[in-house]
């Protein structure tokens, strides 16, 4: 991804509220059978060096899917 480029992710991400995390962790063994992960930690994406979180928004219905938009920081390498 080029400097200034954007990465957009729309997925179910692990909640921040302790009760929600408890429920998601409890459902993980069932959701993995469907090929999903109910406890995917957003810190695996958001905490990456060189990426800046621009947008984080829960999407309807129920806010089960989160939209993230990240922007790559830094300079473009010389050719």
MDTraj code that builds the backbone (N, CA, C; nanometers):
import mdtraj as md
import numpy as np

residues = "UNK UNK UNK UNK UNK UNK UNK UNK UNK UNK UNK UNK UNK UNK UNK UNK UNK UNK UNK UNK UNK UNK UNK UNK UNK UNK UNK UNK UNK UNK UNK UNK UNK UNK UNK UNK UNK UNK UNK UNK UNK UNK UNK UNK UNK UNK UNK UNK UNK UNK UNK UNK UNK UNK UNK UNK UNK UNK UNK UNK UNK UNK UNK UNK UNK UNK UNK UNK UNK UNK UNK UNK UNK UNK UNK UNK UNK UNK UNK".split()
xyz = np.array([
    [0.0855, -0.1169, 0.0000],
    [0.0000, 0.0000, 0.0000],
    [0.0901, 0.1233, 0.0000],
    [0.0595, 0.2189, -0.0827],
    [0.1382, 0.3413, -0.0923],
    [0.1135, 0.4328, 0.0269],
    [0.2105, 0.5179, 0.0552],
    [0.1921, 0.6188, 0.1596],
    [0.0706, 0.7028, 0.1253],
    [-0.0150, 0.7256, 0.2232],
    [-0.1380, 0.8001, 0.2016],
    [-0.2529, 0.7131, 0.1534],
    [-0.2237, 0.5870, 0.1197],
    [-0.3276, 0.4945, 0.0757],
    [-0.4148, 0.4495, 0.1928],
    [-0.5309, 0.3961, 0.1616],
    [-0.6255, 0.3552, 0.2653],
    [-0.6482, 0.2045, 0.2623],
    [-0.6711, 0.1497, 0.3796],
    [-0.7105, 0.0113, 0.3972],
    [-0.8467, 0.0140, 0.4645],
    [-0.9461, -0.0514, 0.4034],
    [-1.0805, -0.0539, 0.4594],
    [-1.1120, -0.1978, 0.4991],
    [-1.1562, -0.2151, 0.6240],
    [-1.1914, -0.3466, 0.6766],
    [-1.3330, -0.3379, 0.7311],
    [-1.4180, -0.4317, 0.6906],
    [-1.5528, -0.4439, 0.7468],
    [-1.5660, -0.5876, 0.7942],
    [-1.5694, -0.6052, 0.9255],
    [-1.5724, -0.7397, 0.9815],
    [-1.6242, -0.7354, 1.1241],
    [-1.6538, -0.8537, 1.1772],
    [-1.6881, -0.8606, 1.3190],
    [-1.5575, -0.8560, 1.3961],
    [-1.5443, -0.7582, 1.4837],
    [-1.4256, -0.7441, 1.5669],
    [-1.4653, -0.7590, 1.7121],
    [-1.3749, -0.8100, 1.7909],
    [-1.4012, -0.8334, 1.9323],
    [-1.4384, -0.7027, 2.0006],
    [-1.5452, -0.7069, 2.0795],
    [-1.5931, -0.5879, 2.1487],
    [-1.5004, -0.5434, 2.2605],
    [-1.5172, -0.4206, 2.3030],
    [-1.4347, -0.3650, 2.4107],
    [-1.4986, -0.3839, 2.5479],
    [-1.6311, -0.3975, 2.5501],
    [-1.7021, -0.4128, 2.6774],
    [-1.6770, -0.5536, 2.7327],
    [-1.6430, -0.5650, 2.8626],
    [-1.6103, -0.6961, 2.9208],
    [-1.7203, -0.8016, 2.9048],
    [-1.8470, -0.7638, 2.9185],
    [-1.9558, -0.8604, 2.9034],
    [-1.9642, -0.9101, 2.7594],
    [-1.9510, -0.8187, 2.6647],
    [-1.9541, -0.8588, 2.5236],
    [-1.8377, -0.9525, 2.4921],
    [-1.7204, -0.9235, 2.5456],
    [-1.6042, -1.0109, 2.5236],
    [-1.6294, -1.1508, 2.5784],
    [-1.6916, -1.1582, 2.6947],
    [-1.7221, -1.2862, 2.7567],
    [-1.8153, -1.3694, 2.6673],
    [-1.9185, -1.3046, 2.6132],
    [-2.0121, -1.3737, 2.5241],
    [-1.9415, -1.4171, 2.3955],
    [-1.8631, -1.3286, 2.3371],
    [-1.7926, -1.3620, 2.2127],
    [-1.6937, -1.4760, 2.2333],
    [-1.6229, -1.4739, 2.3438],
    [-1.5294, -1.5831, 2.3728],
    [-1.6034, -1.7148, 2.3914],
    [-1.7211, -1.7100, 2.4558],
    [-1.8009, -1.8300, 2.4763],
    [-1.8570, -1.8876, 2.3479],
    [-1.8849, -1.8019, 2.2518],
    [-1.9407, -1.8465, 2.1231],
    [-1.8337, -1.8850, 2.0217],
    [-1.7097, -1.8598, 2.0539],
    [-1.6012, -1.8800, 1.9569],
    [-1.5961, -2.0231, 1.9031],
    [-1.6130, -2.1226, 1.9894],
    [-1.6040, -2.2615, 1.9420],
    [-1.7149, -2.2945, 1.8421],
    [-1.8309, -2.2315, 1.8567],
    [-1.9400, -2.2543, 1.7616],
    [-1.9169, -2.1793, 1.6307],
    [-1.8739, -2.0550, 1.6391],
    [-1.8557, -1.9747, 1.5182],
    [-1.7392, -2.0249, 1.4339],
    [-1.6394, -2.0853, 1.4954],
    [-1.5274, -2.1409, 1.4174],
    [-1.5743, -2.2550, 1.3271],
    [-1.6768, -2.3275, 1.3686],
    [-1.7319, -2.4340, 1.2841],
    [-1.7934, -2.3774, 1.1564],
    [-1.8374, -2.2517, 1.1627],
    [-1.8930, -2.1838, 1.0455],
    [-1.7862, -2.1127, 0.9635],
    [-1.6622, -2.1159, 1.0135],
    [-1.5529, -2.0487, 0.9435],
    [-1.5345, -1.9043, 0.9863],
    [-1.5955, -1.8644, 1.0962],
    [-1.5846, -1.7282, 1.1464],
    [-1.5001, -1.7271, 1.2727],
    [-1.4593, -1.6084, 1.3126],
    [-1.3956, -1.5887, 1.4431],
    [-1.4740, -1.4810, 1.5146],
    [-1.5350, -1.5164, 1.6257],
    [-1.6158, -1.4187, 1.6989],
    [-1.5322, -1.3337, 1.7927],
    [-1.4035, -1.3639, 1.8050],
    [-1.3212, -1.2891, 1.8999],
    [-1.1950, -1.2336, 1.8330],
    [-1.2062, -1.1882, 1.7079],
    [-1.0914, -1.1312, 1.6374],
    [-1.0543, -0.9976, 1.7007],
    [-0.9327, -0.9870, 1.7497],
    [-0.8860, -0.8678, 1.8208],
    [-0.8500, -0.7570, 1.7217],
    [-0.9182, -0.6415, 1.7269],
    [-0.8869, -0.5329, 1.6333],
    [-0.7470, -0.4772, 1.6524],
    [-0.6862, -0.5013, 1.7677],
    [-0.5494, -0.4555, 1.7917],
    [-0.4481, -0.5172, 1.6971],
    [-0.4834, -0.6309, 1.6358],
    [-0.3936, -0.6931, 1.5389],
    [-0.3807, -0.6084, 1.4124],
    [-0.4804, -0.5265, 1.3845],
    [-0.4774, -0.4396, 1.2670],
    [-0.4442, -0.2967, 1.3071],
    [-0.5160, -0.2466, 1.4058],
    [-0.5065, -0.1050, 1.4424],
    [-0.3693, -0.0695, 1.4985],
    [-0.3049, -0.1599, 1.5688],
    [-0.1775, -0.1287, 1.6321],
    [-0.0555, -0.1419, 1.5425],
    [-0.0739, -0.1626, 1.4135],
    [0.0397, -0.1823, 1.3223],
    [0.1166, -0.0532, 1.3002],
    [0.2504, -0.0604, 1.3054],
    [0.3307, 0.0595, 1.2777],
    [0.3068, 0.1094, 1.1356],
    [0.2991, 0.2385, 1.1205],
    [0.2810, 0.2986, 0.9894],
    [0.1363, 0.3113, 0.9453],
    [0.0431, 0.2617, 1.0263],
    [-0.0992, 0.2749, 0.9939],
    [-0.1670, 0.3624, 1.0982],
    [-0.2486, 0.4532, 1.0518],
    [-0.3232, 0.5427, 1.1405],
    [-0.4715, 0.5156, 1.1226],
    [-0.5416, 0.4940, 1.2358],
    [-0.6860, 0.4713, 1.2317],
    [-0.7562, 0.6030, 1.2010],
    [-0.8351, 0.6043, 1.0938],
    [-0.9070, 0.7244, 1.0511],
    [-1.0548, 0.7147, 1.0901],
    [-1.1146, 0.5969, 1.0713],
    [-1.2572, 0.5765, 1.1002],
    [-1.2747, 0.4423, 1.1707],
    [-1.3547, 0.4424, 1.2755],
    [-1.4001, 0.3183, 1.3392],
    [-1.5475, 0.3365, 1.3693],
    [-1.6318, 0.2572, 1.3039],
    [-1.7759, 0.2752, 1.3166],
    [-1.8455, 0.1391, 1.3169],
    [-1.9345, 0.1189, 1.4130],
    [-2.0169, -0.0026, 1.4148],
    [-2.1309, 0.0157, 1.3156],
    [-2.1592, -0.0899, 1.2420],
    [-2.2609, -0.0821, 1.1377],
    [-2.3899, -0.1514, 1.1814],
    [-2.5039, -0.0997, 1.1369],
    [-2.6317, -0.1637, 1.1677],
    [-2.6468, -0.2929, 1.0886],
    [-2.7303, -0.3840, 1.1284],
    [-2.8071, -0.3806, 1.2525],
    [-2.7250, -0.4363, 1.3691],
    [-2.7534, -0.3928, 1.4849],
    [-2.6985, -0.4428, 1.6101],
    [-2.5511, -0.4113, 1.6338],
    [-2.4847, -0.3477, 1.5414],
    [-2.3445, -0.3133, 1.5600],
    [-2.2513, -0.4323, 1.5643],
    [-2.2896, -0.5419, 1.5018],
    [-2.2057, -0.6617, 1.5049],
    [-2.0875, -0.6538, 1.4097],
    [-2.0978, -0.5696, 1.3087],
    [-1.9886, -0.5511, 1.2134],
    [-1.9301, -0.4121, 1.2348],
    [-1.7973, -0.4057, 1.2336],
    [-1.7274, -0.2788, 1.2517],
    [-1.6564, -0.2417, 1.1226],
    [-1.6668, -0.1164, 1.0851],
    [-1.5972, -0.0625, 0.9700],
    [-1.4741, 0.0112, 1.0200],
    [-1.3577, -0.0249, 0.9675],
    [-1.2332, 0.0453, 0.9983],
    [-1.1768, 0.1009, 0.8694],
    [-1.1270, 0.2232, 0.8760],
    [-1.0494, 0.2775, 0.7643],
    [-0.9173, 0.3240, 0.8214],
    [-0.8099, 0.2683, 0.7690],
    [-0.6763, 0.3021, 0.8138],
    [-0.6007, 0.3662, 0.6991],
    [-0.5090, 0.4528, 0.7321],
    [-0.4296, 0.5223, 0.6312],
    [-0.2820, 0.4930, 0.6557],
    [-0.2117, 0.4640, 0.5490],
    [-0.0684, 0.4383, 0.5604],
    [0.0054, 0.5704, 0.5728],
    [0.0917, 0.5770, 0.6712],
    [0.1718, 0.6963, 0.6941],
    [0.3119, 0.6743, 0.6374],
    [0.3851, 0.7817, 0.6247],
    [0.5239, 0.7712, 0.5793],
    [0.5403, 0.8209, 0.4390],
    [0.6650, 0.8185, 0.3980],
    [0.6996, 0.8668, 0.2645],
    [0.7082, 0.7521, 0.1678],
    [0.6851, 0.7842, 0.0432],
    [0.6964, 0.6865, -0.0642],
    [0.8457, 0.6572, -0.0850],
    [0.8864, 0.5304, -0.0967],
    [1.0276, 0.4997, -0.1203],
    [1.0747, 0.5515, -0.2558],
    [1.2017, 0.5875, -0.2637],
    [1.2587, 0.6368, -0.3894],
    [1.2745, 0.5211, -0.4874],
    [1.2516, 0.5471, -0.6185],
    [1.2648, 0.4386, -0.7188],
    [1.4084, 0.4011, -0.7431],
])
top = md.Topology()
chain = top.add_chain()
for i, resn in enumerate(residues, 1):
    res = top.add_residue(resn, chain, resSeq=i)
    for name in ("N", "CA", "C"):
        top.add_atom(name, md.element.get_by_symbol(name[0]), res)
traj = md.Trajectory(xyz[None], top)
